[in-house]
Amino acid sequence: MTRVTARRAVIELTGITKVYGQGEAAVHALDGVDLRVEHGDYVAIMGASGSGKSTLMNIIGCLDVGTAGRYLLDGIDVRRLDENRLSLVRNRKIGFVFQSFNLIARTTAQRNVELPLAYAGVRTSERTRRASAALRRVGLADRGSHVPSELSGGQQQRVAVARAIVTEPVLLLADEPTGALDSHSTADVLGLFDDLAASGRTVVVITHEDEVARHAKRIIRMNDGRIVSDDRQVGVDEPPPRAQAVGAR
């Protein structure tokens, strides 16, 4: 009999609730959420406004904590961490990609990508090497000296992805990553996520767009603070073919 071994859990939520306010004014943003995301999973979390998906993202990203329940991030119980240790874990374990890119305007792409390494105390020569490698990984090796205003929206988002992966985090967490992009740049960025997932990275995307979710291997839908469906997709283990490789655009 073949024995199946479970992969390591990167995200493990048990009975997570989040309540804002008190008494009759209390709002239950999350209501007993259980979720396990294993190493190498590619997950899309969907839901309408008010469904709880943004609150869930904040808790997964260690930007907020639940009112009750347990969250293990790569085996670490985040509720046991003080603010300083939580900040260190967040910087080392999670790479964030946001809709608005969140790049420093007057700083080059190279320096933007180096920032998480600087916060982690990595020496300058190593920061330079790793940031350059991350920019090559996203197809922007020749854009390192450009500031954000000299880059297209798609290029800025790819710089943000490079910044997110430069620390080799266990989790890539993206919040509406294509919301500010045109259709062509959207295809490029989604292709990049596909490639990263195919290489074994754990990717969680928060989105309301079906086009984005279709790239994931697993789609989780939320409503009224609860997970109402959790479905594996068939035929997305490999990234879909693209007409051209991700390049500088």
Backbone hydrogen bonds, N-H to C=O, Kabsch-Sander energy under -0.5 kcal/mol:
donor,donor_aa,acceptor,acceptor_aa,energy
4,V,2,T,-0.6
5,T,3,R,-0.5
6,A,4,V,-0.5
10,V,37,V,-2.6
11,I,37,V,-2.1
12,E,72,L,-1.8
13,L,35,L,-3.5
14,T,70,R,-2.6
16,I,33,V,-2.4
17,T,68,A,-2.3
18,K,30,L,-1.8
20,Y,27,V,-2.8
25,A,22,Q,-1.6
26,A,23,G,-1.6
27,V,20,Y,-3.2
29,A,18,K,-1.7
29,A,27,V,-1.2
30,L,18,K,-1.5
31,D,225,G,-2.8
33,V,16,I,-2.7
35,L,13,L,-1.9
37,V,11,I,-2.5
39,H,8,R,-3.2
41,D,38,E,-2.3
43,V,203,V,-3.1
44,A,218,R,-2.7
45,I,205,V,-3.0
46,M,44,A,-0.6
46,M,220,I,-3.4
51,S,48,A,-2.1
56,L,52,G,-2.5
57,M,53,K,-2.2
58,N,54,S,-2.2
59,I,55,T,-1.9
60,I,56,L,-2.9
61,G,57,M,-2.7
62,C,59,I,-1.5
63,L,58,N,-2.9
64,D,58,N,-1.3
67,T,17,T,-2.5
68,A,17,T,-1.3
70,R,14,T,-2.4
72,L,12,E,-2.5
73,L,71,Y,-0.6
73,L,76,I,-2.7
74,D,10,V,-2.7
74,D,72,L,-0.7
76,I,73,L,-1.9
77,D,75,G,-0.5
78,V,71,Y,-1.8
78,V,76,I,-1.0
80,R,77,D,-1.6
81,L,78,V,-1.6
86,L,82,D,-2.7
87,S,83,E,-2.1
88,L,84,N,-1.8
89,V,85,R,-2.4
90,R,86,L,-2.7
91,N,87,S,-2.1
92,R,88,L,-2.1
93,K,89,V,-2.9
94,I,90,R,-1.6
95,G,171,L,-2.9
96,F,94,I,-0.5
97,V,173,L,-2.2
99,Q,175,D,-0.7
101,F,98,F,-1.5
102,N,100,S,-2.5
105,A,103,L,-0.6
107,T,104,I,-1.6
109,A,146,H,-2.4
110,Q,144,G,-2.7
112,N,108,T,-2.7
113,V,109,A,-2.3
114,E,110,Q,-1.6
115,L,111,R,-1.0
115,L,112,N,-0.6
117,L,114,E,-0.9
118,A,114,E,-2.1
119,Y,115,L,-2.4
120,A,116,P,-1.3
121,G,118,A,-1.4
122,V,117,L,-2.6
127,R,123,R,-2.4
128,T,124,T,-2.5
129,R,125,S,-2.0
130,R,126,E,-2.6
131,A,127,R,-2.6
132,S,128,T,-2.1
133,A,129,R,-2.0
134,A,130,R,-2.1
135,L,131,A,-2.3
136,R,132,S,-2.0
137,R,133,A,-2.0
138,V,134,A,-1.2
139,G,136,R,-1.5
140,L,135,L,-3.2
143,R,140,L,-1.9
144,G,141,A,-0.5
146,H,143,R,-1.6
149,S,105,A,-0.5
150,E,147,V,-2.2
151,L,148,P,-2.1
156,Q,152,S,-2.7
157,Q,153,G,-2.2
158,R,154,G,-1.8
159,V,155,Q,-2.2
160,A,156,Q,-2.1
161,V,157,Q,-2.0
162,A,158,R,-2.5
163,R,159,V,-2.6
164,A,160,A,-1.8
165,I,161,V,-1.9
166,V,162,A,-1.2
168,E,165,I,-2.0
170,V,93,K,-0.8
171,L,93,K,-1.9
172,L,202,T,-2.7
173,L,95,G,-3.0
173,L,171,L,-0.6
174,A,172,L,-0.5
174,A,204,V,-2.8
175,D,97,V,-2.9
176,E,174,A,-0.7
176,E,206,I,-3.1
179,G,176,E,-1.7
181,L,178,T,-1.8
186,T,182,D,-2.6
187,A,183,S,-2.0
188,D,184,H,-1.8
189,V,185,S,-2.7
190,L,186,T,-2.7
191,G,187,A,-2.1
192,L,188,D,-1.8
193,F,189,V,-2.2
194,D,190,L,-2.5
195,D,191,G,-2.2
196,L,192,L,-2.5
197,A,193,F,-2.7
198,A,194,D,-2.6
199,S,195,D,-1.4
200,G,197,A,-1.8
201,R,196,L,-2.0
203,V,41,D,-2.5
203,V,201,R,-0.6
204,V,172,L,-2.8
205,V,43,V,-3.0
206,I,174,A,-3.4
207,T,45,I,-2.3
207,T,205,V,-0.6
210,D,208,H,-0.5
213,A,209,E,-2.2
214,R,210,D,-2.2
215,H,212,V,-1.5
216,A,213,A,-1.7
217,K,42,Y,-1.7
218,R,42,Y,-1.6
219,I,231,D,-2.8
220,I,44,A,-3.2
220,I,218,R,-0.5
221,R,229,S,-2.3
222,M,46,M,-2.3
223,N,226,R,-2.4
225,G,51,S,-2.4
226,R,223,N,-1.6
228,V,221,R,-2.6
228,V,226,R,-0.6
229,S,221,R,-1.3
231,D,219,I,-2.6
233,Q,217,K,-3.5
249,R,247,G,-0.6
